[in-house]
Amino acid sequence: MVVDALDTLQTGFAGCETLAFADLSTQMILVTNSNTSSQREALDALCKEAALTLGTKGKIAIGSDQCDTAIVAGQDQLRVFLRASEETSDVLCCVCQPDVDIVGFLPAARACLEQISSGA
């Protein structure tokens, strides 16, 4: 089910390269879907970046409060981190090409994460 939800999200957006469902309480990637050959170290770094940008339980993120969405823009990619509304340790880490339809992608990624997190 988690894999199917990630597959659907990824196929719906050209430029979506990697999706990773993670648990911030353990800082572990649980399930991935990728068009690239992401190494385990790169996925671990992605999870650590999610923890840094979103914050973890008892540890504030960059800024003054925990947040539920963070976008890190680089020259050759966007990294999007989303926190689930109910299970706040559940996050979706996304690596996209800079030309991804971010306006369409964000609500679709949020819906995907909420579906996965709720077990629906």
N, C-alpha and C positions, 0 to 999 in steps of 0.2 A: 504494500500500500504506500509506504513512504517513497519507495523507488518510483512507483507509478506517478505520484504527485510531482516529484522532482522532474521526471521525464516530460510530463505534460507542460510544466512551466518552461523547461529548457527548449523544447521544440516550438513553443509559442513565440520565442523571441530570438531573432537572429542576433548574434553578438553575445549571447549568454554562454560563457565558456565553462564555468564551474559552479556547481551548487553544492553546499555542504550543510547538512543538518547537524547541529552540535549542542552539547550540554555544557554551559558555562560553569556550572558548579564543579565539574571535573576537568573542564577545559579539554574536552575530547570531541573529535569529529565522530559522529555515529554512523552517518550514511552520506555517501557522495554520489554525484552524477557529474561527469566531466567529458568535454570534447577534447581535452588535452591529456597528456600523460603526467598529471600532477603527482609529484613525489610526496611521500608521507611527510617529509620535513616541511614542504610548502604548505600542506594542509594544516599541520600543527601550527605553523606561523600564522596562517589565516585565522585560526581559532584564537590564538593569543592576541592578535590584532582586534578581533571582535571583543574580547574581554577588556582590552585597553580602551577601545572607543565607546563601548556601551556601558562598561562597568559591570562588576560582579556583586553578588550579595555582600554587603558590608564594605564594599570598595567602590568609591565614586569613580566615574569615568572621567575622561578628559572633560573639563568644564566643572560645573558646580553641582549637577544632579545626574542621576542615572537617566539614560535616554532609551528610546525604543527603536530609533532609526539612526544610522550613521552612514555617510557616503564619503569614501576616501577617493579622490580623483588623482590619478597619475597621468603621465603623458601617454601611456599605451593601454591603460585599463582603468575601470572603475571597480572599486570594491564596495559592496553594499552589505550592511549588517542590519538585521532586523531581529528584535526581541519579541517573543510571543506575549500576548496580553495576560493570559492566566498563568501559564507555567513560565515564570520569568527567567528560568535558566535555559529554556529552549530558544535557540537562535538559528537563523538561516544566514549563512555566509555565501555571498554571491560574487563571482568575478566575471566582469563583462567587458566587452570592447567599449571604447569611449563613445561609439555611435549607437549604442543600444537605445531603444525607445524607452528612456527612463520614466517618462510620464505614464506610459502604459505598464511598464515593468513593475514599478513599486507597488501598486495595488494588487497586481496579480501575484507577486512574490509574498506580500503580506497575507493574502487569502490562502496561498499554498502553505505557509508556515502555520497559520491558525488551524488549518485542516489537519496537518501532521501532528501538531502539538496537542490538539484535542482528541486525537485518535479516531476522528470521524471518517 
